[in-house]
């Protein structure tokens, strides 16, 4: 019995010295532990500040954010209500209408941005600050408490007076009572139980710290994502605003210049009227655009087929209307130049190949024999008004030269005829039926009219090897064996 008592006392007295909770952690985790509190504080503060930056209430769907909360949408609504008091020709009204539309779109972009921000930044930050980190801190607090409990018990076991009393009791009452032994056993079990609890919470707390260490980079990425979302929103809104502001300025300036300028209108004006007023033989849009395309557009892939920026085409049309075209400004955008040329042909009150000859053109195109078809085309050309004849000749000769570069620009005579044919010939019709007939005119039939004209002119160009700037001698050479067209186009009084 004495030997057993001494063994218990020896076990108790050999318990580890009192330790701080941090000393029980692996050295790799000590630094990680120091980051928990600052991380929780930063997450809470920044989550609160980000919420304050949002212009809509978190948790709402996109449509409710836009309609009910965003100041930009309220501004757009106010603009829409204000413009009702202006007449339709008011510049104030036109600008307000565009601004109303733009503010609404920007409000929509802002709502989308805030929804992404809430989902990808705010919600993860809130979970980090209110759930993940508090769980770690609760385990830290429990770990510290159990460490203190265990230190208290182990200290009591090492107290000399206690050991002395226990030993004395063991010697004097070893055969009379088992009470002291039972107390010692109970104390030993209590110490062991405290140590087990401490080890368990230590393992859990260490696992939490390791998890935080592995996820810390992901947590930091929340703020990188914040910047990415901001950059995306500002970029998209800037591009939208920049594009539409430029267009708004151009439209507004075009309207003002139209009201204040006495320059004769070109687009939408009858060909003969324009030529008489400007004292020209070739219409300004046709001549100016072809000269610019000669400089930079002959090898441009998809010319007349690919569309250009509407704002650039509008500006070029305005300059042509005013007679102030800067070739150096527009030559670098051949697709815009081609678009302005197509627009002029399409906006003529009467097609260049005339309403009167519409049926004759298609009747001749239906002929199977090519020489006979060309002979009929020659006869129809003779019946064109001289103004139409000269401008068509000028245009087709250019198209023939353009098709010579088809290996680079991919615009064969057939492709050119497909994209330009509907702008050269359409029936006299009104309303929806006109749109239908114009679509019909862009079918295979119109290709069989325009393509042979280009091919014949191209053949003459190849034979005579003329200079590419000479547009006055080839289209009328429509007969075989290089014979000159001896007929004269119909003059107009």
Secondary structure, 3 states (H helix, E strand, C coil): CHHHHHHHHHHHHCCCCCCCHHHHCCHHHHHHHHHHHHHHHHHHHHHHHHHHHCCCCCCCCHHHHHHHHCHHHHHHHHHHHHHHHCCCCCHHHHHHHHHHHHHHHHHHHHHHHHHHHHHHHHHHHHHHHHHHHHHHHHHHHHHHHHHHHHHHHHHHHCCHHHHHHHHHHHHHCCCCCCHHHHHHHHHHHHHHHHHHHHHHHHHHHHHHHHHHHHHHHHHHHHHHHHHHHHHHHHHHHHHHHHHHHHHHHHHHHHHHHHHHCCCCCCCCCCHHHHHHHHCCCCCHHHHHHHHHHHHHCCCCCCCCCCCCCHHHHHHHHHHHHHCCCCHHHHCCCHHHHHHHHHHHHHHCCCCCCCCCCHHHHHHHHCCCCHHHHHHHHHHHHHCCEHHHHHHHHHHHHHHHHHHCCHHHHCCCHHHHHHHHHHHHCCCCCCHHHHHHHHHHHCCHHHHHHHHHHHHHHHHHHHHHCCCCCCCCCCCCCCCCCCCCCCCCCECCC
